[in-house]
Amino acid sequence: MAELVAVLVAATDAEPLVLTTHDGSMLPSGAFESGHRSLQAGLRAWVEEQTHHPLGYVEQLYTFADRDRTEQATEQRVISISYLALTRQGPVSGADAAWHGWYRYFPWEDRRSPSAELDAQIAAALQEWCRRAPEPEARRMRAQRAEVCFGLGGRPWNEELVLQRYELLFEAGLAQEATRRIGRPGSPHFGQPMHYDHRRILATGIARLRAKIKYRPVVFELMPPTFTLLQLQQAVEALAGRSLHKQNFRRLIEQQQLVEETGALATETAGRPAKLFRFRGDVLLERALSGSKLPLARGN
Protein backbone atom coordinates (compact mmCIF):
# COMPACT_ATOMS: atom_id res chain seq x y z
CA MET A 1 0.00 0.00 0.00
CA ALA A 2 1.32 3.45 -0.92
CA GLU A 3 0.27 6.49 1.08
CA LEU A 4 0.74 10.06 -0.15
CA VAL A 5 1.58 12.57 2.60
CA ALA A 6 1.85 16.36 2.27
CA VAL A 7 3.91 18.73 4.41
CA LEU A 8 2.32 22.11 3.63
CA VAL A 9 4.27 24.99 5.13
CA ALA A 10 3.27 28.62 5.52
CA ALA A 11 4.76 31.46 7.58
CA THR A 12 2.62 34.13 9.22
CA ASP A 13 3.63 36.70 11.84
CA ALA A 14 7.09 35.16 12.28
CA GLU A 15 5.54 31.76 12.99
CA PRO A 16 6.12 28.72 10.74
CA LEU A 17 2.88 26.83 10.22
CA VAL A 18 2.01 23.37 8.96
CA LEU A 19 -1.38 22.33 7.63
CA THR A 20 -2.82 19.40 9.60
CA THR A 21 -5.96 17.29 9.80
CA HIS A 22 -7.73 15.39 12.60
CA ASP A 23 -7.18 18.02 15.30
CA GLY A 24 -3.50 18.43 14.50
CA SER A 25 -2.64 14.75 14.81
CA MET A 26 -2.07 14.04 11.11
CA LEU A 27 -0.78 15.58 7.92
CA PRO A 28 -3.02 15.63 4.84
CA SER A 29 -2.68 12.17 3.33
CA GLY A 30 -4.39 9.42 1.42
CA ALA A 31 -3.80 6.26 -0.56
CA PHE A 32 -2.45 6.33 -4.11
CA GLU A 33 -5.35 4.97 -6.15
CA SER A 34 -5.56 3.52 -9.63
CA GLY A 35 -7.67 6.47 -10.75
CA HIS A 36 -4.93 8.97 -9.94
CA ARG A 37 -3.08 10.14 -13.06
CA SER A 38 0.21 10.51 -11.15
CA LEU A 39 1.56 10.62 -7.61
CA GLN A 40 1.36 14.41 -7.54
CA ALA A 41 -2.14 14.38 -8.96
CA GLY A 42 -3.18 11.98 -6.23
CA LEU A 43 -1.56 14.15 -3.57
CA ARG A 44 -3.30 17.28 -4.83
CA ALA A 45 -6.63 15.49 -4.89
CA TRP A 46 -6.30 14.32 -1.28
CA VAL A 47 -5.12 17.68 0.01
CA GLU A 48 -7.90 19.60 -1.69
CA GLU A 49 -10.51 17.07 -0.57
CA GLN A 50 -9.37 17.08 3.07
CA THR A 51 -8.51 20.76 3.52
CA HIS A 52 -10.00 22.65 0.53
CA HIS A 53 -6.60 24.32 0.18
CA PRO A 54 -5.00 24.29 -3.30
CA LEU A 55 -1.39 23.24 -3.70
CA GLY A 56 1.19 25.48 -5.35
CA TYR A 57 4.92 24.71 -5.27
CA VAL A 58 5.45 20.98 -4.54
CA GLU A 59 8.54 18.79 -4.47
CA GLN A 60 8.97 15.16 -3.50
CA LEU A 61 10.45 14.88 -0.04
CA TYR A 62 11.21 11.27 0.87
CA THR A 63 9.83 7.75 0.72
CA PHE A 64 9.38 5.96 4.04
CA ALA A 65 9.00 2.19 4.22
CA ASP A 66 10.11 1.27 7.76
CA ARG A 67 8.20 -1.68 9.16
CA ASP A 68 7.86 -0.29 12.70
CA ARG A 69 6.28 3.08 11.83
CA THR A 70 2.64 2.05 11.89
CA GLU A 71 0.36 2.43 14.91
CA GLN A 72 0.08 -1.30 15.47
CA ALA A 73 2.10 -4.38 14.64
CA THR A 74 1.08 -5.63 11.21
CA GLU A 75 2.49 -7.71 8.40
CA GLN A 76 1.38 -5.18 5.80
CA ARG A 77 4.05 -2.63 5.01
CA VAL A 78 2.84 0.88 4.27
CA ILE A 79 5.04 2.92 1.95
CA SER A 80 4.69 6.65 2.66
CA ILE A 81 5.63 8.94 -0.24
CA SER A 82 5.92 12.43 1.18
CA TYR A 83 5.96 15.84 -0.48
CA LEU A 84 6.94 19.31 0.66
CA ALA A 85 4.71 22.19 -0.40
CA LEU A 86 5.21 25.91 0.26
CA THR A 87 2.19 28.14 0.33
CA ARG A 88 0.58 31.11 2.04
CA GLN A 89 -1.82 30.64 4.89
CA GLY A 90 -5.41 30.58 3.71
CA PRO A 91 -8.78 29.34 4.89
CA VAL A 92 -9.19 25.57 5.23
CA SER A 93 -12.07 23.26 6.04
CA GLY A 94 -12.91 19.60 6.30
CA ALA A 95 -11.32 16.67 8.20
CA ASP A 96 -10.70 19.01 11.15
CA ALA A 97 -8.13 20.78 8.97
CA ALA A 98 -6.20 23.56 10.69
CA TRP A 99 -2.91 25.43 10.62
CA HIS A 100 -0.64 24.77 13.60
CA GLY A 101 2.77 26.16 14.52
CA TRP A 102 5.32 23.44 13.84
CA TYR A 103 7.18 24.18 17.10
CA ARG A 104 4.30 22.63 19.06
CA TYR A 105 5.57 19.32 17.66
CA PHE A 106 9.27 20.18 18.03
CA PRO A 107 9.55 22.82 20.80
CA TRP A 108 13.30 22.25 21.19
CA GLU A 109 13.85 23.38 17.58
CA ASP A 110 13.03 27.05 18.21
CA ARG A 111 16.37 28.54 19.29
CA ARG A 112 15.26 32.15 18.92
CA SER A 113 14.20 32.11 22.58
CA PRO A 114 15.12 28.64 23.83
CA SER A 115 13.58 27.29 27.01
CA ALA A 116 16.29 26.56 29.55
CA GLU A 117 13.85 24.33 31.44
CA LEU A 118 13.03 22.24 28.38
CA ASP A 119 16.69 21.98 27.40
CA ALA A 120 17.55 20.76 30.90
CA GLN A 121 14.75 18.19 30.85
CA ILE A 122 15.84 16.79 27.49
CA ALA A 123 19.51 16.70 28.51
CA ALA A 124 18.68 14.87 31.75
CA ALA A 125 16.45 12.33 29.99
CA LEU A 126 19.11 11.65 27.35
CA GLN A 127 21.81 11.27 30.00
CA GLU A 128 19.64 8.68 31.76
CA TRP A 129 19.18 6.86 28.45
CA CYS A 130 22.93 6.88 27.92
CA ARG A 131 23.48 5.39 31.39
CA ARG A 132 21.08 2.55 30.62
CA ALA A 133 23.24 1.27 27.74
CA PRO A 134 24.55 -2.22 28.62
CA GLU A 135 28.15 -1.73 27.46
CA PRO A 136 30.67 1.13 27.91
CA GLU A 137 31.11 1.51 24.14
CA ALA A 138 27.35 1.74 23.66
CA ARG A 139 27.16 4.39 26.39
CA ARG A 140 29.91 6.36 24.70
CA MET A 141 28.19 6.21 21.31
CA ARG A 142 24.86 7.25 22.77
CA ALA A 143 26.45 10.19 24.59
CA GLN A 144 28.24 11.29 21.42
CA ARG A 145 25.01 11.22 19.40
CA ALA A 146 23.19 13.22 22.07
CA GLU A 147 25.95 15.82 22.16
CA VAL A 148 26.06 16.25 18.38
CA CYS A 149 22.29 16.33 17.89
CA PHE A 150 21.34 18.57 20.82
CA GLY A 151 24.47 20.71 21.10
CA LEU A 152 25.45 19.30 24.48
CA GLY A 153 28.92 19.44 26.02
CA GLY A 154 29.74 22.72 24.32
CA ARG A 155 29.02 21.48 20.80
CA PRO A 156 27.35 23.93 18.36
CA TRP A 157 23.67 23.66 17.48
CA ASN A 158 23.07 22.51 13.90
CA GLU A 159 19.60 23.62 12.84
CA GLU A 160 19.50 21.08 10.00
CA LEU A 161 19.60 18.00 12.28
CA VAL A 162 15.84 18.11 12.87
CA LEU A 163 15.22 14.50 11.84
CA GLN A 164 18.26 13.18 13.71
CA ARG A 165 17.08 14.84 16.93
CA TYR A 166 13.59 13.39 16.61
CA GLU A 167 14.95 9.94 15.75
CA LEU A 168 17.21 10.07 18.80
CA LEU A 169 14.27 10.90 21.07
CA PHE A 170 12.27 8.13 19.39
CA GLU A 171 15.02 5.58 19.99
CA ALA A 172 15.39 6.72 23.59
CA GLY A 173 11.67 6.25 24.21
CA LEU A 174 11.19 10.00 24.71
CA ALA A 175 8.76 10.43 21.82
CA GLN A 176 5.23 9.23 22.49
CA GLU A 177 5.02 7.62 19.06
CA ALA A 178 7.60 5.08 20.25
CA THR A 179 6.41 4.49 23.80
CA ARG A 180 2.77 3.89 22.89
CA ARG A 181 3.93 0.90 20.82
CA ILE A 182 6.76 -0.57 22.89
CA GLY A 183 4.84 -0.13 26.14
CA ARG A 184 7.45 1.64 28.21
CA PRO A 185 5.43 4.04 30.39
CA GLY A 186 6.92 6.56 32.76
CA SER A 187 9.45 8.24 30.46
CA PRO A 188 8.98 11.95 29.74
CA HIS A 189 7.61 12.72 26.28
CA PHE A 190 8.62 15.85 24.40
CA GLY A 191 6.50 17.66 21.82
CA GLN A 192 2.98 16.93 20.64
CA PRO A 193 2.77 13.49 19.00
CA MET A 194 1.18 12.66 15.67
CA HIS A 195 -0.39 9.49 14.30
CA TYR A 196 1.62 6.93 12.37
CA ASP A 197 4.98 8.32 11.20
CA HIS A 198 3.67 11.81 10.42
CA ARG A 199 5.85 13.62 12.96
CA ARG A 200 8.89 11.95 11.43
CA ILE A 201 7.76 13.09 8.00
CA LEU A 202 7.23 16.63 9.32
CA ALA A 203 10.75 16.60 10.81
CA THR A 204 12.11 15.60 7.41
CA GLY A 205 10.24 18.46 5.75
CA ILE A 206 11.55 21.03 8.24
CA ALA A 207 15.10 19.80 7.77
CA ARG A 208 14.78 19.97 3.97
CA LEU A 209 13.41 23.51 4.09
CA ARG A 210 16.08 24.70 6.55
CA ALA A 211 18.79 23.42 4.25
CA LYS A 212 17.08 24.78 1.14
CA ILE A 213 16.74 28.38 2.33
CA LYS A 214 20.53 28.60 2.48
CA TYR A 215 20.99 28.22 -1.26
CA ARG A 216 17.60 28.86 -2.91
CA PRO A 217 15.26 31.84 -2.38
CA VAL A 218 12.30 29.55 -1.64
CA VAL A 219 11.30 31.72 1.33
CA PHE A 220 9.63 34.06 -1.15
CA GLU A 221 7.08 31.33 -1.87
CA LEU A 222 5.83 32.01 1.66
CA MET A 223 5.82 35.81 1.52
CA PRO A 224 2.94 38.08 0.50
CA PRO A 225 3.34 40.03 -2.77
CA THR A 226 4.86 42.98 -0.87
CA PHE A 227 6.70 42.92 2.45
CA THR A 228 9.17 44.83 4.59
CA LEU A 229 12.74 43.65 5.09
CA LEU A 230 11.91 43.05 8.74
CA GLN A 231 9.07 40.72 7.74
CA LEU A 232 11.41 38.88 5.40
CA GLN A 233 14.06 38.48 8.11
CA GLN A 234 11.47 37.30 10.62
CA ALA A 235 10.21 34.69 8.17
CA VAL A 236 13.72 33.32 7.60
CA GLU A 237 14.40 33.34 11.36
CA ALA A 238 11.15 31.50 12.03
CA LEU A 239 12.00 28.76 9.53
CA ALA A 240 15.62 28.44 10.67
CA GLY A 241 14.65 28.58 14.34
CA ARG A 242 17.34 31.07 15.29
CA SER A 243 18.02 34.79 15.25
CA LEU A 244 20.00 36.47 12.48
CA HIS A 245 22.25 39.50 12.46
CA LYS A 246 20.08 42.35 11.12
CA GLN A 247 22.76 44.30 9.27
CA ASN A 248 24.38 41.19 7.76
CA PHE A 249 20.99 39.99 6.58
CA ARG A 250 20.08 43.25 4.87
CA ARG A 251 23.53 43.69 3.37
CA LEU A 252 23.45 40.29 1.69
CA ILE A 253 19.88 40.74 0.46
CA GLU A 254 20.93 44.00 -1.15
CA GLN A 255 24.14 42.54 -2.60
CA GLN A 256 22.28 39.67 -4.24
CA GLN A 257 19.61 42.03 -5.56
CA LEU A 258 16.85 39.63 -4.60
CA VAL A 259 14.25 42.33 -3.96
CA GLU A 260 13.24 45.71 -5.27
CA GLU A 261 11.42 48.62 -3.71
CA THR A 262 7.77 49.11 -4.62
CA GLY A 263 7.76 52.82 -3.80
CA ALA A 264 5.08 52.27 -1.16
CA LEU A 265 5.30 52.27 2.63
CA ALA A 266 3.88 49.86 5.20
CA THR A 267 1.62 52.12 7.23
CA GLU A 268 0.50 49.47 9.73
CA THR A 269 3.97 49.11 11.31
CA ALA A 270 4.75 50.72 14.65
CA GLY A 271 6.97 53.79 14.51
CA ARG A 272 8.24 55.18 11.23
CA PRO A 273 6.62 53.60 8.14
CA ALA A 274 8.86 50.98 6.55
CA LYS A 275 9.56 50.57 2.84
CA LEU A 276 7.73 47.81 1.04
CA PHE A 277 9.64 45.43 -1.21
CA ARG A 278 8.78 42.71 -3.68
CA PHE A 279 10.79 39.81 -4.98
CA ARG A 280 12.33 40.31 -8.42
CA GLY A 281 10.84 37.72 -10.76
CA ASP A 282 13.86 37.69 -13.07
CA VAL A 283 16.09 36.87 -10.11
CA LEU A 284 13.89 33.89 -9.29
CA LEU A 285 14.64 32.41 -12.69
CA GLU A 286 18.35 33.11 -12.37
CA ARG A 287 18.63 31.75 -8.82
CA ALA A 288 16.73 28.59 -9.75
CA LEU A 289 19.74 27.66 -11.85
CA SER A 290 22.67 29.16 -9.92
CA GLY A 291 21.41 29.10 -6.33
CA SER A 292 21.15 31.91 -3.82
CA LYS A 293 22.56 31.78 -0.32
CA LEU A 294 20.52 33.51 2.35
CA PRO A 295 22.53 35.02 5.21
CA LEU A 296 21.97 32.70 8.15
CA ALA A 297 24.53 34.55 10.29
CA ARG A 298 23.97 34.28 14.01
CA GLY A 299 22.56 37.25 15.84
CA ASN A 300 24.43 39.07 18.57
C-alpha positions as CSV (number, residue, x, y, z in Angstrom):
1,M,0.0,0.0,0.0
2,A,1.3,3.4,-0.9
3,E,0.3,6.5,1.1
4,L,0.7,10.1,-0.2
5,V,1.6,12.6,2.6
6,A,1.8,16.4,2.3
7,V,3.9,18.7,4.4
8,L,2.3,22.1,3.6
9,V,4.3,25.0,5.1
10,A,3.3,28.6,5.5
11,A,4.8,31.5,7.6
12,T,2.6,34.1,9.2
13,D,3.6,36.7,11.8
14,A,7.1,35.2,12.3
15,E,5.5,31.8,13.0
16,P,6.1,28.7,10.7
17,L,2.9,26.8,10.2
18,V,2.0,23.4,9.0
19,L,-1.4,22.3,7.6
20,T,-2.8,19.4,9.6
21,T,-6.0,17.3,9.8
22,H,-7.7,15.4,12.6
23,D,-7.2,18.0,15.3
24,G,-3.5,18.4,14.5
25,S,-2.6,14.7,14.8
26,M,-2.1,14.0,11.1
27,L,-0.8,15.6,7.9
28,P,-3.0,15.6,4.8
29,S,-2.7,12.2,3.3
30,G,-4.4,9.4,1.4
31,A,-3.8,6.3,-0.6
32,F,-2.5,6.3,-4.1
33,E,-5.3,5.0,-6.1
34,S,-5.6,3.5,-9.6
35,G,-7.7,6.5,-10.8
36,H,-4.9,9.0,-9.9
37,R,-3.1,10.1,-13.1
38,S,0.2,10.5,-11.2
39,L,1.6,10.6,-7.6
40,Q,1.4,14.4,-7.5
41,A,-2.1,14.4,-9.0
42,G,-3.2,12.0,-6.2
43,L,-1.6,14.2,-3.6
44,R,-3.3,17.3,-4.8
45,A,-6.6,15.5,-4.9
46,W,-6.3,14.3,-1.3
47,V,-5.1,17.7,0.0
48,E,-7.9,19.6,-1.7
49,E,-10.5,17.1,-0.6
50,Q,-9.4,17.1,3.1
51,T,-8.5,20.8,3.5
52,H,-10.0,22.7,0.5
53,H,-6.6,24.3,0.2
54,P,-5.0,24.3,-3.3
55,L,-1.4,23.2,-3.7
56,G,1.2,25.5,-5.4
57,Y,4.9,24.7,-5.3
58,V,5.4,21.0,-4.5
59,E,8.5,18.8,-4.5
60,Q,9.0,15.2,-3.5
61,L,10.4,14.9,0.0
62,Y,11.2,11.3,0.9
63,T,9.8,7.8,0.7
64,F,9.4,6.0,4.0
65,A,9.0,2.2,4.2
66,D,10.1,1.3,7.8
67,R,8.2,-1.7,9.2
68,D,7.9,-0.3,12.7
69,R,6.3,3.1,11.8
70,T,2.6,2.1,11.9
71,E,0.4,2.4,14.9
72,Q,0.1,-1.3,15.5
73,A,2.1,-4.4,14.6
74,T,1.1,-5.6,11.2
75,E,2.5,-7.7,8.4
76,Q,1.4,-5.2,5.8
77,R,4.1,-2.6,5.0
78,V,2.8,0.9,4.3
79,I,5.0,2.9,2.0
80,S,4.7,6.7,2.7
81,I,5.6,8.9,-0.2
82,S,5.9,12.4,1.2
83,Y,6.0,15.8,-0.5
84,L,6.9,19.3,0.7
85,A,4.7,22.2,-0.4
86,L,5.2,25.9,0.3
87,T,2.2,28.1,0.3
88,R,0.6,31.1,2.0
89,Q,-1.8,30.6,4.9
90,G,-5.4,30.6,3.7
91,P,-8.8,29.3,4.9
92,V,-9.2,25.6,5.2
93,S,-12.1,23.3,6.0
94,G,-12.9,19.6,6.3
95,A,-11.3,16.7,8.2
96,D,-10.7,19.0,11.1
97,A,-8.1,20.8,9.0
98,A,-6.2,23.6,10.7
99,W,-2.9,25.4,10.6
100,H,-0.6,24.8,13.6
101,G,2.8,26.2,14.5
102,W,5.3,23.4,13.8
103,Y,7.2,24.2,17.1
104,R,4.3,22.6,19.1
105,Y,5.6,19.3,17.7
106,F,9.3,20.2,18.0
107,P,9.5,22.8,20.8
108,W,13.3,22.3,21.2
109,E,13.9,23.4,17.6
110,D,13.0,27.0,18.2
111,R,16.4,28.5,19.3
112,R,15.3,32.2,18.9
113,S,14.2,32.1,22.6
114,P,15.1,28.6,23.8
115,S,13.6,27.3,27.0
116,A,16.3,26.6,29.6
117,E,13.9,24.3,31.4
118,L,13.0,22.2,28.4
119,D,16.7,22.0,27.4
120,A,17.6,20.8,30.9
121,Q,14.7,18.2,30.8
122,I,15.8,16.8,27.5
123,A,19.5,16.7,28.5
124,A,18.7,14.9,31.8
125,A,16.5,12.3,30.0
126,L,19.1,11.7,27.4
127,Q,21.8,11.3,30.0
128,E,19.6,8.7,31.8
129,W,19.2,6.9,28.5
130,C,22.9,6.9,27.9
131,R,23.5,5.4,31.4
132,R,21.1,2.5,30.6
133,A,23.2,1.3,27.7
134,P,24.6,-2.2,28.6
135,E,28.2,-1.7,27.5
136,P,30.7,1.1,27.9
137,E,31.1,1.5,24.1
138,A,27.4,1.7,23.7
139,R,27.2,4.4,26.4
140,R,29.9,6.4,24.7
141,M,28.2,6.2,21.3
142,R,24.9,7.3,22.8
143,A,26.5,10.2,24.6
144,Q,28.2,11.3,21.4
145,R,25.0,11.2,19.4
146,A,23.2,13.2,22.1
147,E,25.9,15.8,22.2
148,V,26.1,16.3,18.4
149,C,22.3,16.3,17.9
150,F,21.3,18.6,20.8
151,G,24.5,20.7,21.1
152,L,25.5,19.3,24.5
153,G,28.9,19.4,26.0
154,G,29.7,22.7,24.3
155,R,29.0,21.5,20.8
156,P,27.3,23.9,18.4
157,W,23.7,23.7,17.5
158,N,23.1,22.5,13.9
159,E,19.6,23.6,12.8
160,E,19.5,21.1,10.0
161,L,19.6,18.0,12.3
162,V,15.8,18.1,12.9
163,L,15.2,14.5,11.8
164,Q,18.3,13.2,13.7
165,R,17.1,14.8,16.9
166,Y,13.6,13.4,16.6
167,E,15.0,9.9,15.8
168,L,17.2,10.1,18.8
169,L,14.3,10.9,21.1
170,F,12.3,8.1,19.4
171,E,15.0,5.6,20.0
172,A,15.4,6.7,23.6
173,G,11.7,6.2,24.2
174,L,11.2,10.0,24.7
175,A,8.8,10.4,21.8
176,Q,5.2,9.2,22.5
177,E,5.0,7.6,19.1
178,A,7.6,5.1,20.3
179,T,6.4,4.5,23.8
180,R,2.8,3.9,22.9
181,R,3.9,0.9,20.8
182,I,6.8,-0.6,22.9
183,G,4.8,-0.1,26.1
184,R,7.5,1.6,28.2
185,P,5.4,4.0,30.4
186,G,6.9,6.6,32.8
187,S,9.4,8.2,30.5
188,P,9.0,11.9,29.7
189,H,7.6,12.7,26.3
190,F,8.6,15.8,24.4
191,G,6.5,17.7,21.8
192,Q,3.0,16.9,20.6
193,P,2.8,13.5,19.0
194,M,1.2,12.7,15.7
195,H,-0.4,9.5,14.3
196,Y,1.6,6.9,12.4
197,D,5.0,8.3,11.2
198,H,3.7,11.8,10.4
199,R,5.9,13.6,13.0
200,R,8.9,12.0,11.4
201,I,7.8,13.1,8.0
202,L,7.2,16.6,9.3
203,A,10.7,16.6,10.8
204,T,12.1,15.6,7.4
205,G,10.2,18.5,5.8
206,I,11.5,21.0,8.2
207,A,15.1,19.8,7.8
208,R,14.8,20.0,4.0
209,L,13.4,23.5,4.1
210,R,16.1,24.7,6.6
211,A,18.8,23.4,4.2
212,K,17.1,24.8,1.1
213,I,16.7,28.4,2.3
214,K,20.5,28.6,2.5
215,Y,21.0,28.2,-1.3
216,R,17.6,28.9,-2.9
217,P,15.3,31.8,-2.4
218,V,12.3,29.6,-1.6
219,V,11.3,31.7,1.3
220,F,9.6,34.1,-1.1
221,E,7.1,31.3,-1.9
222,L,5.8,32.0,1.7
223,M,5.8,35.8,1.5
224,P,2.9,38.1,0.5
225,P,3.3,40.0,-2.8
226,T,4.9,43.0,-0.9
227,F,6.7,42.9,2.5
228,T,9.2,44.8,4.6
229,L,12.7,43.7,5.1
230,L,11.9,43.0,8.7
231,Q,9.1,40.7,7.7
232,L,11.4,38.9,5.4
233,Q,14.1,38.5,8.1
234,Q,11.5,37.3,10.6
235,A,10.2,34.7,8.2
236,V,13.7,33.3,7.6
237,E,14.4,33.3,11.4
238,A,11.2,31.5,12.0
239,L,12.0,28.8,9.5
240,A,15.6,28.4,10.7
241,G,14.7,28.6,14.3
242,R,17.3,31.1,15.3
243,S,18.0,34.8,15.2
244,L,20.0,36.5,12.5
245,H,22.2,39.5,12.5
246,K,20.1,42.3,11.1
247,Q,22.8,44.3,9.3
248,N,24.4,41.2,7.8
249,F,21.0,40.0,6.6
250,R,20.1,43.2,4.9
251,R,23.5,43.7,3.4
252,L,23.5,40.3,1.7
253,I,19.9,40.7,0.5
254,E,20.9,44.0,-1.1
255,Q,24.1,42.5,-2.6
256,Q,22.3,39.7,-4.2
257,Q,19.6,42.0,-5.6
258,L,16.8,39.6,-4.6
259,V,14.3,42.3,-4.0
260,E,13.2,45.7,-5.3
261,E,11.4,48.6,-3.7
262,T,7.8,49.1,-4.6
263,G,7.8,52.8,-3.8
264,A,5.1,52.3,-1.2
265,L,5.3,52.3,2.6
266,A,3.9,49.9,5.2
267,T,1.6,52.1,7.2
268,E,0.5,49.5,9.7
269,T,4.0,49.1,11.3
270,A,4.7,50.7,14.6
271,G,7.0,53.8,14.5
272,R,8.2,55.2,11.2
273,P,6.6,53.6,8.1
274,A,8.9,51.0,6.6
275,K,9.6,50.6,2.8
276,L,7.7,47.8,1.0
277,F,9.6,45.4,-1.2
278,R,8.8,42.7,-3.7
279,F,10.8,39.8,-5.0
280,R,12.3,40.3,-8.4
281,G,10.8,37.7,-10.8
282,D,13.9,37.7,-13.1
283,V,16.1,36.9,-10.1
284,L,13.9,33.9,-9.3
285,L,14.6,32.4,-12.7
286,E,18.3,33.1,-12.4
287,R,18.6,31.7,-8.8
288,A,16.7,28.6,-9.7
289,L,19.7,27.7,-11.9
290,S,22.7,29.2,-9.9
291,G,21.4,29.1,-6.3
292,S,21.2,31.9,-3.8
293,K,22.6,31.8,-0.3
294,L,20.5,33.5,2.3
295,P,22.5,35.0,5.2
296,L,22.0,32.7,8.1
297,A,24.5,34.5,10.3
298,R,24.0,34.3,14.0
299,G,22.6,37.2,15.8
300,N,24.4,39.1,18.6
